[in-house]
Amino acid sequence: MASGSYRIVLPPQAAAGRKVGAILYFHGYQGSAEEVIADAELVAVAGRLGVALIAPDGAGRSWSFPGSPARHRDEFAFVGQVLDDVAARFPIDSGRILASGFSQGGSMVWYLACRMPGRFAAFAPIAGAFWEPLPESCDGPRPPLIHVHGTSDMTVPLAGRTLRQGSRQGDVFKSLAVFAPGGCTAGWAEAVRTAPVPEGLICRVATGCGSPARLELCLHGGGHVADAAWVERAWRLTMQPPASAAGLTSP
């Protein structure tokens, strides 16, 4: 494609022409699509789920979403072209695509959930949220979103931070308030800051948000890290029939 490229790993089911779901995974800053498909754990997750793993390649090894210091291209147009190209060339079920990503790639996922919710079934960002200035509102209806973040993350802290060139990463809790207005995540920031540091993944599901779509914040006591198991968990909770997901409720 003229605007960029992507890599794809297809499951065996696709060879027979059977339509399969897909995980669209966005790499972090200075990462690449090649590094994503070389991640054995992420590829194994896609294999267990029987879905394709699609890795868009960031221009300049970065993502040019609103607030980002990068200004390489219109990322929303690029992602739309990736989805259209994938649908034209491979047996992908366009109604079963999960967008996930890490760090700056996680922020890219937040912006897709806000601006292109209809092109994906669910979103699973890791260690990255909106950047300043935060969006005033998001396009609806609100889709399912499960965000994972480390309480000891100093690269992309929960409260965000200002970078040398002046750009500022946004606050995760303020991002949640934009994504689900109405106060259904009010009090989460204070609750998290006064709670013991979690040893494992501790998740909080929003209620009273005016939508049945799952909105969940999962925290761990670690730093700026990603785990393919978190992507698998998000897929099973948001994409599988309720009976299949019953054993994977929040810890």
N, C-alpha and C positions, 0 to 999 in steps of 0.2 A: 504494500500500500504506500502511496506517496507520503502520507503523514507519519508513517512509522511502521513498526513490525511487531510481531508477537511469536511466541513458540507454543506448541501444543503437544500434549501427550494424551493419546486416546486409549481407552480401555479395550480389552478384547471384544466386548459386546458390540462396539462400533463397527468392527470389521464385517459383521453380518448385516450391517445396515440398520441395526436397531438404534433408535434414538436414545441418547444418554444425556444425563445432566452434566453440569460443568462447574468447576471452581475457577473463577477468574481471579488470579492472585497478583497483587501489585508489590513489587520489590521495594526495599527501603532506599534511602538516599545513597548514591554511589553504587547501588546494586545493578542487577541486569536480569533480563529474562532467562539468559543461559544459567545463571546461578539458581534461579527458581526451579527450573526443570532438572537441575543437578542435585537438588535437595532430596535425598533418598527417602526421608521420612514423609515429606509432603507428597512425593510420587506414590509412596506406599498407601497413604491415606486415600488418595484418589482411586487407587487400585481396589482397595477394600470396599469403597463406596460404589465402584463400577461407574465412575464419572471421568470426564476429561479434565485435565489440568491445563489451563490456558494462562500464559504469562506474557502480558504486554511489556514492551520494552520502553522504559522512560527515555525521552530525548535528553541528551546530556546527563544520563544516569540520574535523572531527577524527575519531578512531576510539577507541572505548571498550573496548579489549582489556585484559586483566589487566596492572596496573602503570601503565597510562596515567593521566594526570591527568584525562582526560575521563571522565564517568560519565553519558552521555546515554541509552544503551540497551544491551540485550543484543545485541552484534554477531553472535554465532553464530546466534541466532534470526533476526536480520535477513538475514544472508547466506543462510540456509536458505530464507527467504521469497522472496528475490530469485531463487534457483535454481528454486524451485517455480513462481514466476510466469513466468519466462522459458520454462520447459519447457511450460507450459500455453498460452502465447501465440505462441511462435515455434518454427520447426523446428530446434531446437538438439539436437545429439547430446550427451546428458548424460554419456556416457562419454569425451568428448573436450573437456574444459574445463581450461584452464590458468589458475591464479591467479597474478597478478603485481601488483606495486605498488612505489612508490618512497617511501623515507624512512619516515614513520609508516605509510604504506600498505604498505611492505615488511614492517614489523613485523606488521601485520595478516595478511599472507600467512603468516608464520611460525606465528602462532597457529592459523590455519586448517589448516595442514599438521599441526599437533600435535593439534588437537581435532576436525577434520572431514576426515581424510584420505580417507575414502570418497566424498566428494562431488566430488572433483576427480581428474584424471588425473595432474597434475604441478603443481609450484610453482616460481616464479621471482622471489623477492624481490630488491629492489635497495636497498642502503644503509639497511637497517633489520633488526634481529633481535629476539629476545625482550627484554623489559624485566625489571628486578628487581622482586620476586624471581622468578627463572627457574622455569619449571615443573619439578616433580620428575621427571616422565616424560610421554610422549606416547602417545596412542592408536595402536594398530597396525592393520595392518602399515605399516611406514614407506614413504611414497610417494617418488617421484623429486623432488629439490629441487636447484636450481642457484641459488646465491647470488652476487651481484656487489657489490663494494664497492671504494671508492677508498682507497688507503693514505694519502692526504693529506686525507681527510674529517675536518673539525673540527666539523661540525654533528652528525654521528652517527659518532664515531670507532669504529674496529674494537674498541677496548676499552670503548666506551660512555662515558657521562659523566653527572654529576648535574645536573639542571635546577634552576632557582631555587626552584621550589615543592617540591623534595625528591624528585621522581620520578627514577629512574635508568634510562637506557638500558642494556641488557645487552651483555655482551661477545660478539662474534660467535663466537669459538672455544669459549666455554663454552656458547653456544647450540647449536653443532654437537655438542658432547659430550652434551647432553641429548637432542637429536634422534636421534643414533645412538650410544647407549651401548655400551661395550665397548672403547673405546680406539682405534677405527679412525681417528680424526682426531687422536690424541695426537701431540704434536710439531709440529703445524701452526703454532701461534702462534710458537714459537721460530724455525722455519724461515722464516716470513714476515718476522719482525722482523730477521733477519740477512741476508736476501736483498737484492739491488739493487732499487731502485724500478723497477717495470715501466713501459715506455713504452706498451705496448698492453695487451690483456687476456691475463693469464696465469692458467691454470686448473689446479687440482689435483683429481683424482678420487679419492674414498675407495675403498679396497679392504679386504676382510676385515671388512665390516660385518654379515655374516650375512643380507644381503638383496641381491637383484639390482638393486633400485631405485637409479638413479643418484643419487649425492650428490656435489656438486661445488662448490668455492669458486673464484670467479674474481675476480682483483684487477687494478686498474689504478692508475696513479700519480696520478690526478686526485683531485678533491675530491668534494663532495656533488652528484653529477650522475647523470642517467639517460640511457640511449640506447635508442631503440626497437629497434635492431639486436640488443641483448642479449635482448630478449623474443623476437624472431624466432629467434635461435640456440637459445634454450631450447625453443621449440616444436618446432623441427626435430629436436633431439636426443632429446626425450622423447616426441613424439607421432607422428612419421612412422615407417614401416617401416624396419628397419635399413639396407636398401639405399639408401634415400633420404637417410638421415642420415650415410652413410659419409664423405662429404666434409666433414663439419662436426664432426670430432673436436676435442678440446681443443687449443689452440695449444701 
